[in-house]
Amino acid sequence: MHGPNDPPNDHGISRRDLLIVGAASFAIPHIAEAAAPSLARAEAAAIGVPIMSNVSFEVNGKTRDVAIDTRTTLLDALREHLHLIGTKKGCDHGQCGACTVIVGGRRINSCLTLAVMHQGETITTIEGLGTPEQMHPMQAAFVKHDGYQCGYCTPGQICSAVAVLDEVKAGIPSHVSTDLNAPPELTNAELRERMSGNICRCGAYSNIAEAITEVAGRKA
């Protein structure tokens, strides 16, 4: 009998070394098997193979289920998969606001977030606010005050404007709010600050402000 500290045999391997090698040879296949799914996903991502995922969310009051590449932005999911093309792709960098939608009551740039991040959430696009036959008050005000020219940014402007009034109503301050302990008033400075993320390349800003302030219930 040889103990674990016995000197190496004629082959230069002690009993301890033999036990270690045996244990390792047993463990390696199991470790590799456990790591295989994540390794496969990483390898697929490295070579550009799409990794698909099933996503379900409520869009404009209806449950929508889509199977999409996990890299798909919410903007592309809405436009390319659900064919809701009212939401526009402008800069695709979150700088122009043309892609603004309302998610869980908050406005976001849909080009900067992945669709898979919004599993189970409630999403409202311009199509969900109103129709040509039954417009949302903000849509009607934009028409009345000519709050657009080319109209490309208008869906994002309207979604953002609706959310702005909800923010003010909820007492959420902005960077220019003078009193953080009092409900904000929709002054011209507040309005400009809150809508600053939505760019109108046609320059219809004064008309947009008139439309929003009319819906807010005060004179422009």
C-alpha positions as CSV (number, residue, x, y, z in Angstrom):
1,M,0.0,0.0,0.0
2,H,1.2,3.5,-0.7
3,G,0.1,6.6,1.1
4,P,-0.9,10.0,-0.5
5,N,2.6,11.3,0.2
6,D,4.4,8.3,-1.2
7,P,7.3,9.1,-3.6
8,P,6.6,8.9,-7.3
9,N,6.5,5.4,-8.8
10,D,8.6,4.3,-11.8
11,H,6.4,6.4,-14.1
12,G,7.1,9.6,-12.0
13,I,3.4,9.9,-10.8
14,S,2.5,9.8,-7.1
15,R,-0.9,8.5,-5.9
16,R,-1.9,12.1,-5.0
17,D,-1.1,13.3,-8.6
18,L,-3.1,10.4,-9.9
19,L,-6.1,11.3,-7.8
20,I,-6.0,15.0,-8.9
21,V,-5.7,14.0,-12.6
22,G,-8.6,11.6,-12.2
23,A,-10.8,14.2,-10.5
24,A,-10.0,16.8,-13.1
25,S,-10.7,14.4,-16.0
26,F,-14.2,13.7,-14.5
27,A,-15.0,17.4,-13.8
28,I,-14.0,19.0,-17.1
29,P,-16.7,17.4,-19.3
30,H,-19.4,18.5,-16.8
31,I,-18.1,22.0,-16.6
32,A,-17.9,22.3,-20.4
33,E,-21.5,20.9,-20.6
34,A,-22.8,23.4,-18.1
35,A,-21.0,26.3,-19.9
36,A,-22.0,25.2,-23.4
37,P,-25.3,27.3,-23.7
38,S,-23.6,30.5,-22.7
39,L,-20.6,29.8,-24.8
40,A,-22.8,29.0,-27.8
41,R,-24.6,32.3,-27.3
42,A,-21.3,34.2,-27.0
43,E,-19.9,32.5,-30.0
44,A,-23.1,33.2,-32.0
45,A,-22.9,36.9,-31.1
46,A,-19.3,37.1,-31.9
47,I,-19.9,35.9,-35.5
48,G,-23.0,38.0,-35.9
49,V,-25.6,35.2,-35.8
50,P,-29.0,36.6,-34.5
51,I,-30.1,35.4,-31.1
52,M,-33.9,35.4,-31.2
53,S,-36.2,36.1,-28.3
54,N,-40.0,36.1,-27.8
55,V,-41.3,39.4,-26.5
56,S,-44.8,40.4,-25.4
57,F,-46.0,43.9,-24.6
58,E,-49.1,46.0,-24.8
59,V,-49.0,48.4,-27.6
60,N,-51.8,51.0,-28.0
61,G,-54.1,48.8,-25.9
62,K,-53.4,45.5,-27.6
63,T,-51.1,42.7,-26.6
64,R,-48.5,42.1,-29.2
65,D,-46.2,39.2,-29.4
66,V,-43.1,39.3,-31.6
67,A,-40.0,37.0,-32.1
68,I,-37.1,39.3,-32.7
69,D,-33.3,39.5,-32.7
70,T,-32.3,40.6,-29.1
71,R,-30.4,43.5,-30.7
72,T,-33.6,45.0,-32.1
73,T,-34.4,48.5,-30.8
74,L,-37.9,49.3,-29.6
75,L,-38.1,51.7,-32.6
76,D,-37.3,49.1,-35.1
77,A,-39.7,46.6,-33.4
78,L,-42.5,49.1,-33.7
79,R,-41.8,50.1,-37.3
80,E,-40.5,46.9,-38.9
81,H,-42.3,44.2,-36.9
82,L,-45.5,45.8,-35.8
83,H,-45.7,48.2,-38.8
84,L,-46.5,51.2,-36.7
85,I,-44.7,53.6,-38.9
86,G,-46.0,56.8,-37.2
87,T,-43.0,56.7,-34.9
88,K,-40.2,58.1,-37.0
89,K,-36.5,57.3,-37.2
90,G,-34.6,60.6,-37.3
91,C,-31.0,60.7,-36.0
92,D,-31.0,57.2,-34.5
93,H,-28.8,58.6,-31.7
94,G,-31.4,59.9,-29.3
95,Q,-30.8,63.5,-30.2
96,C,-33.8,64.6,-32.2
97,G,-36.8,63.1,-30.4
98,A,-38.6,62.0,-33.6
99,C,-38.9,58.5,-32.2
100,T,-40.5,59.5,-28.9
101,V,-43.1,57.1,-27.5
102,I,-44.7,56.7,-24.1
103,V,-43.7,53.6,-22.1
104,G,-45.4,53.1,-18.8
105,G,-46.5,56.7,-18.7
106,R,-43.0,58.1,-19.4
107,R,-41.7,59.4,-22.7
108,I,-38.6,57.8,-24.0
109,N,-36.5,57.8,-27.2
110,S,-37.3,54.4,-28.7
111,C,-34.1,54.3,-30.7
112,L,-32.0,54.1,-27.6
113,T,-33.6,51.1,-25.9
114,L,-33.9,47.4,-26.9
115,A,-37.3,45.9,-27.4
116,V,-36.5,43.0,-25.1
117,M,-36.1,45.4,-22.2
118,H,-39.8,46.2,-22.3
119,Q,-41.3,42.7,-21.8
120,G,-44.8,43.1,-20.3
121,E,-44.8,46.9,-20.4
122,T,-47.4,49.3,-21.8
123,I,-46.4,51.3,-24.9
124,T,-48.3,54.2,-26.6
125,T,-47.3,55.5,-30.0
126,I,-48.9,58.3,-32.0
127,E,-51.3,55.8,-33.5
128,G,-52.6,55.0,-30.0
129,L,-53.3,58.6,-29.0
130,G,-56.0,59.3,-31.6
131,T,-57.2,58.8,-35.1
132,P,-58.0,61.2,-37.9
133,E,-61.7,60.8,-37.1
134,Q,-61.2,61.1,-33.3
135,M,-58.0,63.0,-32.6
136,H,-56.4,63.5,-29.2
137,P,-56.7,67.1,-28.0
138,M,-53.0,67.6,-28.5
139,Q,-53.3,66.3,-32.1
140,A,-56.2,68.7,-32.7
141,A,-54.3,71.6,-31.2
142,F,-51.3,70.9,-33.4
143,V,-53.6,71.1,-36.5
144,K,-55.3,74.2,-35.3
145,H,-52.0,76.1,-34.6
146,D,-50.0,74.7,-37.5
147,G,-47.6,73.1,-35.2
148,Y,-45.7,71.4,-38.0
149,Q,-44.6,71.9,-41.6
150,C,-43.0,68.8,-43.1
151,G,-44.6,66.7,-40.2
152,Y,-41.7,64.3,-39.8
153,C,-41.0,65.2,-36.2
154,T,-44.7,65.7,-35.3
155,P,-45.5,62.3,-33.9
156,G,-42.6,62.6,-31.5
157,Q,-43.4,66.2,-30.7
158,I,-47.0,65.2,-29.8
159,C,-46.1,62.2,-27.7
160,S,-43.6,64.3,-25.9
161,A,-46.1,67.1,-25.4
162,V,-48.7,64.8,-23.9
163,A,-46.1,63.4,-21.5
164,V,-44.9,66.9,-20.6
165,L,-48.4,67.8,-19.4
166,D,-48.6,64.6,-17.3
167,E,-45.2,65.4,-15.8
168,V,-46.4,68.9,-14.8
169,K,-49.6,67.5,-13.4
170,A,-47.7,65.0,-11.4
171,G,-45.5,67.7,-9.9
172,I,-42.2,66.5,-11.5
173,P,-39.7,69.4,-11.7
174,S,-37.4,70.2,-14.6
175,H,-33.9,71.7,-14.6
176,V,-35.4,75.2,-14.7
177,S,-38.0,74.7,-11.9
178,T,-37.5,77.5,-9.4
179,D,-39.2,75.8,-6.4
180,L,-38.7,72.1,-6.1
181,N,-41.2,71.9,-3.2
182,A,-44.1,73.4,-5.2
183,P,-46.0,72.1,-8.2
184,P,-44.3,73.4,-11.4
185,E,-46.1,76.0,-13.6
186,L,-45.9,75.6,-17.3
187,T,-44.1,78.9,-18.0
188,N,-42.4,79.6,-21.3
189,A,-39.1,78.6,-19.7
190,E,-40.5,75.3,-18.4
191,L,-42.1,74.5,-21.7
192,R,-38.9,75.2,-23.7
193,E,-36.8,73.1,-21.3
194,R,-39.2,70.2,-21.2
195,M,-39.5,70.1,-25.0
196,S,-35.9,70.7,-25.7
197,G,-35.2,67.1,-26.6
198,N,-37.6,67.3,-29.6
199,I,-36.1,69.1,-32.6
200,C,-38.2,70.7,-35.3
201,R,-35.9,71.3,-38.3
202,C,-38.7,73.4,-39.9
203,G,-38.7,75.8,-37.0
204,A,-42.3,75.6,-36.0
205,Y,-41.5,76.0,-32.3
206,S,-43.8,79.0,-31.6
207,N,-46.8,77.2,-33.1
208,I,-45.9,74.0,-31.1
209,A,-45.8,76.1,-27.9
210,E,-49.2,77.6,-28.7
211,A,-50.7,74.2,-29.2
212,I,-49.3,72.8,-26.0
213,T,-50.3,75.8,-23.9
214,E,-53.8,75.7,-25.2
215,V,-54.2,72.1,-24.2
216,A,-52.7,72.9,-20.8
217,G,-55.5,75.4,-20.3
218,R,-53.7,78.7,-20.4
219,K,-53.3,81.4,-23.1
220,A,-50.1,81.2,-25.1
